[in-house]
Amino acid sequence: MSNDLVPTDDEHAVHPAEVVPAENKAMREDGQAAGAPSKRQPALYWRQLEQLKAASICIRLYRNRLAWQVRLVEIIKVVASSGGIAGWAVFTQYPLIWSGIIASAQLLDALKNVFPFARNHKSASDLTVAFELLWIDAEEEWENIYLGRLSEDAIIKRRTRLRKLQLEAERKYFPEGFNPSDGLVRLATEEANTYFKLTYPGTEDASE
């Protein structure tokens, strides 16, 4: 999922190849900071951060889309299962409508394993929380990277750890994989780009 969810708006404010603090850049040019990270590792970490944010938004949008489907299915089942005098009164006055509701409820019950709205909704809800918690930690790590507090090796290890945690979370809640629609990917990418523009508007200037 994450490979398809990379914000592609070249105009958004943050470009990690340019965000290594200026003081670290000068020290490297002087040959006095052998432990200072190059631009490559912060750039790679930032791209992974972009993918995580877009993936988090995508699964949240998917969860919200499933929510109304789950509610609709439950409403139909409740209406169809309500019997007694009220149900009989509706049946006698509107037999076609009532028969259609009952048939729809039976069809939904028969297809519950083919279209598991409720199960997917719960999985999407759980994965949304997992991704948001992962994002909070990753964003904190990015601040330390941006401030030049982490060595190149440390950044590599943290990016690898982030990739593994994201994959493990997705595999846990969607063991058969999660393939969002192109429309959902587009919406998630647009929202992610907007988030970065609003949250990091001065990052590029701060690196100069």
C-alpha positions as CSV (number, residue, x, y, z in Angstrom):
1,M,0.0,0.0,0.0
2,S,2.7,2.5,1.0
3,N,4.5,2.5,-2.4
4,D,1.4,4.0,-4.1
5,L,0.9,6.7,-1.5
6,V,3.8,9.0,-2.0
7,P,2.8,12.7,-2.2
8,T,3.9,13.9,-5.6
9,D,3.2,17.7,-5.3
10,D,6.6,19.2,-6.1
11,E,5.5,22.5,-4.7
12,H,5.0,21.4,-1.1
13,A,7.3,23.1,1.3
14,V,9.6,20.4,2.6
15,H,12.4,18.9,0.5
16,P,14.6,16.7,2.7
17,A,17.6,17.0,0.4
18,E,17.7,20.7,1.6
19,V,16.7,20.3,5.2
20,V,20.1,19.3,6.8
21,P,20.9,22.3,9.1
22,A,23.2,24.8,7.5
23,E,25.7,24.6,10.4
24,N,26.1,20.9,9.8
25,K,26.6,21.5,6.0
26,A,29.4,24.0,6.7
27,M,31.1,21.6,9.1
28,R,31.1,18.8,6.6
29,E,32.6,21.1,3.9
30,D,35.3,22.0,6.4
31,G,35.9,18.3,7.1
32,Q,35.3,18.8,10.9
33,A,32.2,16.8,11.4
34,A,32.7,13.2,10.3
35,G,29.7,12.0,12.2
36,A,27.2,14.5,10.7
37,P,24.6,12.9,8.4
38,S,24.7,13.6,4.7
39,K,21.6,14.8,2.9
40,R,20.8,11.3,1.5
41,Q,19.7,9.7,4.8
42,P,17.5,12.5,5.9
43,A,15.9,12.6,2.5
44,L,15.2,8.9,2.6
45,Y,13.7,9.1,6.0
46,W,11.5,12.0,4.9
47,R,10.2,10.1,1.9
48,Q,9.3,7.2,4.3
49,L,7.6,9.7,6.5
50,E,5.6,11.0,3.6
51,Q,4.5,7.4,2.7
52,L,3.4,6.7,6.3
53,K,1.3,9.9,6.5
54,A,-0.4,9.2,3.2
55,A,-1.0,5.6,4.2
56,S,-2.5,6.7,7.5
57,I,-4.9,9.1,5.8
58,C,-5.8,6.5,3.2
59,I,-6.8,3.8,5.8
60,R,-8.7,6.5,7.7
61,L,-10.7,7.4,4.6
62,Y,-11.3,3.8,3.9
63,R,-12.6,3.3,7.5
64,N,-15.0,6.2,7.2
65,R,-16.3,4.9,3.8
66,L,-17.0,1.5,5.3
67,A,-18.7,3.0,8.4
68,W,-21.9,4.1,6.5
69,Q,-22.0,0.7,4.7
70,V,-21.9,-1.1,8.0
71,R,-24.7,1.1,9.4
72,L,-26.8,0.6,6.4
73,V,-26.5,-3.2,6.6
74,E,-27.4,-3.1,10.3
75,I,-30.4,-1.0,9.7
76,I,-31.7,-3.4,7.0
77,K,-31.2,-6.3,9.3
78,V,-33.0,-4.7,12.2
79,V,-35.9,-3.7,10.0
80,A,-36.2,-7.1,8.5
81,S,-36.0,-8.9,11.8
82,S,-38.7,-6.8,13.5
83,G,-41.8,-8.9,13.4
84,G,-45.1,-8.9,15.2
85,I,-48.0,-6.6,14.6
86,A,-46.0,-3.7,13.2
87,G,-44.3,-6.0,10.7
88,W,-47.5,-7.6,9.7
89,A,-49.2,-4.2,9.2
90,V,-46.4,-3.0,6.9
91,F,-46.5,-6.3,5.0
92,T,-50.3,-6.1,4.4
93,Q,-50.1,-2.6,3.1
94,Y,-46.8,-2.7,1.2
95,P,-46.1,-6.4,0.5
96,L,-43.5,-5.7,-2.3
97,I,-41.5,-3.3,-0.1
98,W,-41.5,-5.6,2.9
99,S,-40.6,-8.6,0.8
100,G,-37.7,-6.6,-0.7
101,I,-36.4,-5.7,2.7
102,I,-36.5,-9.3,3.9
103,A,-34.8,-10.5,0.7
104,S,-32.1,-7.9,1.0
105,A,-31.4,-8.9,4.6
106,Q,-31.2,-12.6,3.6
107,L,-28.9,-11.7,0.7
108,L,-26.6,-9.6,2.9
109,D,-26.4,-12.4,5.4
110,A,-25.5,-14.9,2.7
111,L,-22.8,-12.6,1.4
112,K,-21.3,-11.6,4.7
113,N,-18.2,-13.6,4.0
114,V,-17.9,-12.2,0.5
115,F,-18.4,-8.5,1.5
116,P,-17.2,-8.5,5.2
117,F,-18.0,-4.8,5.8
118,A,-18.0,-5.1,9.6
119,R,-14.8,-7.1,9.8
120,N,-13.0,-4.8,7.4
121,H,-14.3,-1.7,9.2
122,K,-12.9,-3.0,12.5
123,S,-9.5,-3.8,10.9
124,A,-9.4,-0.4,9.2
125,S,-10.2,1.3,12.6
126,D,-7.5,-0.6,14.4
127,L,-4.9,0.0,11.6
128,T,-5.8,3.7,11.6
129,V,-4.9,3.9,15.3
130,A,-1.7,1.9,14.8
131,F,-0.6,4.2,11.9
132,E,-1.4,7.4,13.9
133,L,0.7,6.2,16.9
134,L,3.5,5.2,14.6
135,W,3.3,8.6,12.9
136,I,3.6,10.5,16.2
137,D,6.8,8.7,17.0
138,A,8.2,9.0,13.5
139,E,7.5,12.8,13.4
140,E,9.4,13.2,16.7
141,E,12.3,11.3,15.2
142,W,12.2,13.6,12.2
143,E,12.6,16.6,14.4
144,N,15.8,15.2,15.9
145,I,17.1,14.4,12.4
146,Y,16.3,17.9,11.2
147,L,18.2,19.4,14.1
148,G,21.2,17.2,13.3
149,R,21.1,15.2,16.5
150,L,21.3,11.8,14.9
151,S,24.2,10.2,13.0
152,E,23.9,8.7,9.6
153,D,23.9,5.2,11.0
154,A,21.2,6.1,13.5
155,I,19.0,7.5,10.8
156,I,19.4,4.3,8.7
157,K,18.4,2.2,11.7
158,R,15.4,4.3,12.5
159,R,14.2,4.3,8.9
160,T,14.5,0.5,8.7
161,R,12.6,0.2,12.0
162,L,9.9,2.5,10.8
163,R,9.4,0.5,7.6
164,K,9.2,-2.8,9.5
165,L,6.7,-1.4,12.0
166,Q,4.5,-0.1,9.2
167,L,4.6,-3.4,7.4
168,E,3.9,-5.4,10.6
169,A,0.9,-3.3,11.4
170,E,-0.6,-3.7,8.0
171,R,0.0,-7.4,7.9
172,K,-1.6,-7.8,11.4
173,Y,-4.9,-6.1,10.5
174,F,-5.0,-6.9,6.8
175,P,-3.1,-10.3,6.4
176,E,-4.4,-10.7,2.8
177,G,-3.2,-7.2,1.9
178,F,-4.9,-3.8,1.5
179,N,-5.4,-2.4,-2.0
180,P,-7.1,1.0,-2.0
181,S,-8.8,2.4,-5.0
182,D,-7.1,5.0,-7.2
183,G,-9.6,7.6,-6.0
184,L,-8.8,6.9,-2.4
185,V,-5.1,7.1,-3.0
186,R,-5.6,10.4,-4.8
187,L,-7.6,11.9,-1.9
188,A,-5.1,10.6,0.7
189,T,-2.2,12.1,-1.3
190,E,-3.8,15.5,-1.6
191,E,-4.6,15.6,2.1
192,A,-1.1,14.6,3.0
193,N,0.4,17.3,0.8
194,T,-1.9,19.8,2.4
195,Y,-0.8,18.6,5.9
196,F,2.9,19.1,5.0
197,K,2.4,22.5,3.6
198,L,0.5,23.7,6.7
199,T,2.7,22.0,9.3
200,Y,6.1,22.6,7.8
201,P,5.8,25.9,5.8
202,G,9.2,27.2,7.0
203,T,11.4,24.1,6.9
204,E,13.0,25.0,3.6
205,D,13.8,28.5,4.7
206,A,15.2,27.2,8.0
207,S,17.8,25.1,6.2
208,E,19.3,28.0,4.4
